[in-house]
Amino acid sequence: MAFRAPTICSRCRKPRPAGQRCTCTPEPRRPDTGQPDRAKPYSTPEWKALRAQHLKRQPTCQSCGASARMVDHIRPWKGDAALFLDPNNLQSLCHRCHSRKTASHDGGFGNPTEQKPGCDASGRPLDPQHPWNRS
């Protein structure tokens, strides 16, 4: 039986068994299995074209003015295909501002979604007499 000599970990510089992960190395990230269909619309040709067109039209971050790399949905689309591809529901953001918005408003990274008092989950007022709710 062949024997492989231990190797040296590049992080802690301690020997570790060959072919095994060192105890100082974190586990690799696993894909989120909670919402497997969530990423599918982002790989469609329609989204890719809309995203490129939007970034060409608005190349700077709407929040801080830096160069934008992300196209963000202002209102979360939550499975609504029409809202997903609505150009009026998009804004250009840099990576930092997009991560901040996702964490605080959209419930990303395991955070609760932001819900204002007197509004439903999408942010619309609950009061039927509010001007936004009048037809």
Summary of the structure (lengths in Angstrom):
residues: 135
radius of gyration: 22.2
end to end distance: 79.3
largest distance: 80.3
contacts: 260
relative contact order: 0.09
helix: 30%
strand: 12%
